[in-house]
Amino acid sequence: MSQDVNRKELEREGCRALRADNSAFALKIKHFVSTRCCNIVHWTYGATTLLFWMTNSMHELLRLSTGIPRLDIILGGGLVEGASYIVQGQPGAGKTIFSNQVASANVSKGGKVLYVTLLAETHDRLFQSLGTLEFFDRSQLGTNITYVSVFQTLRDEGLPAVVSLIRQEIARQGATLLVFDGLLNASDRADTNLDVKTFVAEVQSQAAFVGCTVLFLTSTRIAEDSPEHTMVDGVIELHNELVGVRTVRRLQVKKSRGSAGLGGYHQFEITSAGLIAYPRLEAMLSTTTSEDDPGSVVISSGTAGFDAMLGGGLPESSVTLVFGPSGCGKTALGLNFLSQASVEEPALHFGFYETPARLLKKARALGVDLDGPLASGALEVIWNPMTENLLDKLGHRLLDAIRSRGVKRLLIDGLGGFERAAVYPPRLVEFFAALTNEIRAQGVTTLATWELRDLFGPTVTGSEISSLLDNLVMLRQVEIGSRFKRTISVLKVRDREYEPVIHEVGFGNKGLLISAPLEAVTGATTGVASPVGAEPQT
């Protein structure tokens, strides 16, 4: 209790002294305090170390962009200027690329970076590795970004000398970002937890004086109750995990003082461009980015007879699931839909199974013109090979393509590609809810295909995902009297009457078309039908 009283009295004395002091140094401190919201600031006034706990909800926090695509969204707007963060993860998790990418982004916006390491050798090997990445610019070395090794200083003189060196370099460089790579090594040099706290606090204070953001990098997962964790403003953890036979990179913001970041794990990848983050769609889009206005307009499906079955056409801004086994005409129905694309109503094919070349070959064979819309820019085809995909990467890629071109017609062929990419399948319902809600809000009318695993059978297996969608259409191969017939039936059209009659499906000179109603049979939806009055086939 007495320590708290003494600390508070010390704070009051320091504040009174600071208000009365109009020296250049004090004016700089007062300007920093009045313009930045920080949680903990250490500063030296004369021979006394003063601790200020500050909370300022009246001012918006100034932010430093990380330059890593979508990471600022996860962080709630970016790094807080003048704040300190621990970036932790096992070797190979991506910490060095992370910090250097943030550094390059800071330099590109006119900032200065001081990058402190505990390497015993020169930084040439580091620069050689960074040289393979697009963001790394060697011309900035020694001018806007300075790399300094404090290995010898730490070994010979200890932590206080390291703090002194950092203070001098921050002032000399005018740094707006400090990266300290080797927090674990520095902590190992400390004798007690108090020494660790003192080291972290003094590095923070030197940086905070000039509004310099700090990244502490460490290769070991630091306990959440450790001195380092309790003193910094944020903790970002990078993971490189083995899931089955593949590796998956994920990050988590474990602490973010003063920021409403997105919790939980978020996937990321490392490419030649550096880190690219993919926030979990259901976390990022808990609400849509624009208001959903369903309207009452219907648009043509492009398939003769299908609009009549739907009650006039596809409702605008709706999502229609077309499901059935392989070879029943799902993609052909979608190609007719895409053929109606125009410059005023752009379309997108987002598929997994067929390359663009094979898709165009199929369209030509069916008599469907996709070459014209492609040549005019009214249609775009995006192919996602069914290899190792990331669920959220696919979702963001789709939404980015929709927004960039103002897409109004969308064919997702098929939803199973998303399912295969899910590292944690139980989240699929929430993922699809966020994805389809955002697609609707963008004013996009969507056909999505889903392949049933069984070509024939006595039952039709469904999915909870179907409840999220507006319209349900089933395509089937039906066996009747030793003949196979393709059929189509509309099972659901939200808020609209439709024709609940099973029709035969055929192919004309302009692709798939709807024929006459199927003859009177039972069991057509299972794929094994029997004439009315006959015993069901088994």
Secondary structure, DSSP 8 states (H G I E B T S, - for coil): -HHHHHHHHHHHHHHHHHHH--SHHHHHHHHHHHH---SEEEEEETTEEEEEE---TTS---EE---STTHHHHTTSSEETT-EEEEE--TTSSHHHHHHHHHHHHHHTT--EEEEE--SS-SHHHHHHHTTSTT--GGGBTTTEEEEE-HHHHHHH-HHHHHHHHHHHHHHHT-SEEEEE-HHHHHHT-SSHHHHHHHHHHHHHHHHHTT-EEEEEESS---TTSHHHHHSSEEEEEEEEEETTEEEEEEEEEEETT-----SEEEEEEETTEEEEE--HHHHTSS-SS-----S-EE--SSTTHHHHTTSSEETT-EEEEEE-TTSSHHHHHHHHHTT--SSS-EEEEESSS-HHHHHHHHHHHT---HHHHHHTSEEEEE--SSS--HHHHHHHHHHHHHHHT--EEEEE-THHHHHH-SSGGGHHHHHHHHHHHHHHTT-EEEEEEE-S-SS-S-----GGGGGSSEEEEEEEEEETTEEEEEEEEEEETTS------EEEEEETTEEEEEEE--SEESGGGTB-EETTS----
